[in-house]
Amino acid sequence: MEKKKRGRPKKKIDIPVEVAVSDAPQIIPQTPLVTISLKANDEVLSSEGETIFDALCKLPKPKKIMGKGFLTVIEGKKRKDKLLMPVSLRRLFYNKYFLGIIAKNLAIGMK
């Protein structure tokens, strides 16, 4: 004697084996989200990236760092301007550790 199964019977779902290529979602390339410009020594250096850290890493190094600099970060509609003293300006180009600290401080200011 078989036991009677309780509950609703399971639905049978038919899954199509082949998926047309045209049905696949189209991937749209994203434009860079963050733009950074640095005005120092009568030069304007700029870079773009997906995050603030990426944009700072791509920023080209000026020939000589003397005097103050003005850093502008634009992320979508948000904008952050920061005046950098010569010591802070040199730290932008030391290594990735200092870039991470500066990127974190700029990201906090963007919120």
C-alpha positions as a Markdown table, in Angstrom:
| # | Residue | x | y | z |
|---|---|---|---|---|
| 1 | Met | 0.0 | 0.0 | 0.0 |
| 2 | Glu | 1.4 | 3.4 | -1.1 |
| 3 | Lys | 1.3 | 6.4 | 1.0 |
| 4 | Lys | -0.6 | 9.3 | -0.4 |
| 5 | Lys | 1.6 | 12.4 | -1.0 |
| 6 | Arg | 0.5 | 15.5 | 0.8 |
| 7 | Gly | 0.5 | 19.0 | -0.6 |
| 8 | Arg | 0.2 | 20.4 | -4.1 |
| 9 | Pro | 1.8 | 18.5 | -7.0 |
| 10 | Lys | 5.0 | 20.1 | -8.3 |
| 11 | Lys | 4.8 | 22.2 | -11.4 |
| 12 | Lys | 6.7 | 21.1 | -14.4 |
| 13 | Ile | 8.5 | 23.9 | -16.1 |
| 14 | Asp | 9.7 | 23.7 | -19.7 |
| 15 | Ile | 13.1 | 25.3 | -20.1 |
| 16 | Pro | 14.1 | 26.2 | -23.6 |
| 17 | Val | 17.4 | 24.7 | -24.6 |
| 18 | Glu | 18.5 | 27.3 | -27.1 |
| 19 | Val | 18.6 | 31.0 | -26.4 |
| 20 | Ala | 18.9 | 33.3 | -29.3 |
| 21 | Val | 21.8 | 35.7 | -29.4 |
| 22 | Ser | 19.5 | 38.6 | -30.0 |
| 23 | Asp | 17.7 | 37.9 | -26.7 |
| 24 | Ala | 20.9 | 38.4 | -24.7 |
| 25 | Pro | 21.1 | 41.8 | -23.0 |
| 26 | Gln | 23.4 | 44.2 | -24.8 |
| 27 | Ile | 26.3 | 45.5 | -22.8 |
| 28 | Ile | 26.8 | 49.2 | -23.0 |
| 29 | Pro | 30.3 | 50.5 | -22.3 |
| 30 | Gln | 30.4 | 52.8 | -19.3 |
| 31 | Thr | 31.9 | 56.2 | -19.4 |
| 32 | Pro | 34.4 | 57.0 | -16.7 |
| 33 | Leu | 32.5 | 58.1 | -13.6 |
| 34 | Val | 35.2 | 60.2 | -11.9 |
| 35 | Thr | 37.2 | 63.1 | -13.4 |
| 36 | Ile | 40.1 | 64.7 | -11.5 |
| 37 | Ser | 42.0 | 67.8 | -12.5 |
| 38 | Leu | 45.0 | 69.2 | -10.7 |
| 39 | Lys | 46.1 | 72.8 | -11.2 |
| 40 | Ala | 49.7 | 73.3 | -10.1 |
| 41 | Asn | 52.7 | 75.3 | -11.4 |
| 42 | Asp | 50.6 | 76.9 | -14.2 |
| 43 | Glu | 49.8 | 73.4 | -15.5 |
| 44 | Val | 46.5 | 71.6 | -15.6 |
| 45 | Leu | 46.7 | 67.8 | -15.3 |
| 46 | Ser | 43.6 | 65.7 | -15.6 |
| 47 | Ser | 42.6 | 62.0 | -15.6 |
| 48 | Glu | 39.5 | 59.9 | -15.5 |
| 49 | Gly | 38.6 | 56.6 | -13.9 |
| 50 | Glu | 35.8 | 54.4 | -12.5 |
| 51 | Thr | 36.7 | 55.3 | -8.9 |
| 52 | Ile | 38.6 | 58.2 | -7.2 |
| 53 | Phe | 41.6 | 55.9 | -6.6 |
| 54 | Asp | 41.8 | 54.8 | -10.2 |
| 55 | Ala | 41.6 | 58.4 | -11.4 |
| 56 | Leu | 44.4 | 59.4 | -9.0 |
| 57 | Cys | 46.6 | 56.5 | -10.1 |
| 58 | Lys | 46.2 | 57.7 | -13.8 |
| 59 | Leu | 47.1 | 61.3 | -12.9 |
| 60 | Pro | 50.4 | 62.2 | -14.7 |
| 61 | Lys | 53.2 | 63.5 | -12.6 |
| 62 | Pro | 54.2 | 67.1 | -13.1 |
| 63 | Lys | 57.8 | 68.0 | -14.0 |
| 64 | Lys | 58.5 | 69.8 | -10.8 |
| 65 | Ile | 56.2 | 70.4 | -7.7 |
| 66 | Met | 56.6 | 73.8 | -6.3 |
| 67 | Gly | 53.9 | 75.8 | -4.6 |
| 68 | Lys | 50.3 | 75.0 | -3.8 |
| 69 | Gly | 48.0 | 73.0 | -6.0 |
| 70 | Phe | 44.2 | 72.9 | -6.5 |
| 71 | Leu | 42.6 | 69.5 | -6.9 |
| 72 | Thr | 39.1 | 69.2 | -8.3 |
| 73 | Val | 37.1 | 65.9 | -8.2 |
| 74 | Ile | 33.9 | 65.5 | -10.2 |
| 75 | Glu | 31.8 | 62.5 | -9.7 |
| 76 | Gly | 28.5 | 62.7 | -11.6 |
| 77 | Lys | 26.8 | 65.8 | -10.3 |
| 78 | Lys | 29.0 | 66.0 | -7.2 |
| 79 | Arg | 32.0 | 68.3 | -7.1 |
| 80 | Lys | 34.8 | 68.6 | -4.5 |
| 81 | Asp | 37.6 | 71.2 | -4.6 |
| 82 | Lys | 40.6 | 71.0 | -2.3 |
| 83 | Leu | 43.6 | 73.2 | -1.9 |
| 84 | Leu | 46.8 | 71.2 | -1.4 |
| 85 | Met | 49.9 | 72.5 | 0.2 |
| 86 | Pro | 53.2 | 71.5 | -1.4 |
| 87 | Val | 53.8 | 68.6 | 1.1 |
| 88 | Ser | 50.3 | 67.2 | 0.4 |
| 89 | Leu | 50.8 | 67.7 | -3.3 |
| 90 | Arg | 54.0 | 65.7 | -3.3 |
| 91 | Arg | 52.2 | 62.8 | -1.4 |
| 92 | Leu | 49.9 | 62.4 | -4.4 |
| 93 | Phe | 52.9 | 61.0 | -6.3 |
| 94 | Tyr | 54.8 | 59.0 | -3.6 |
| 95 | Asn | 53.1 | 55.6 | -3.8 |
| 96 | Lys | 49.7 | 53.9 | -3.7 |
| 97 | Tyr | 49.5 | 53.9 | 0.1 |
| 98 | Phe | 49.3 | 57.7 | 0.2 |
| 99 | Leu | 46.9 | 57.7 | -2.8 |
| 100 | Gly | 44.6 | 55.4 | -0.9 |
| 101 | Ile | 44.5 | 57.7 | 2.1 |
| 102 | Ile | 43.8 | 60.8 | -0.1 |
| 103 | Ala | 41.1 | 58.9 | -2.1 |
| 104 | Lys | 39.4 | 57.9 | 1.1 |
| 105 | Asn | 39.3 | 61.5 | 2.4 |
| 106 | Leu | 38.0 | 62.8 | -0.9 |
| 107 | Ala | 35.3 | 60.1 | -1.1 |
| 108 | Ile | 34.1 | 61.0 | 2.4 |
| 109 | Gly | 33.8 | 64.6 | 1.3 |
| 110 | Met | 31.8 | 63.6 | -1.7 |
| 111 | Lys | 28.9 | 62.1 | 0.3 |
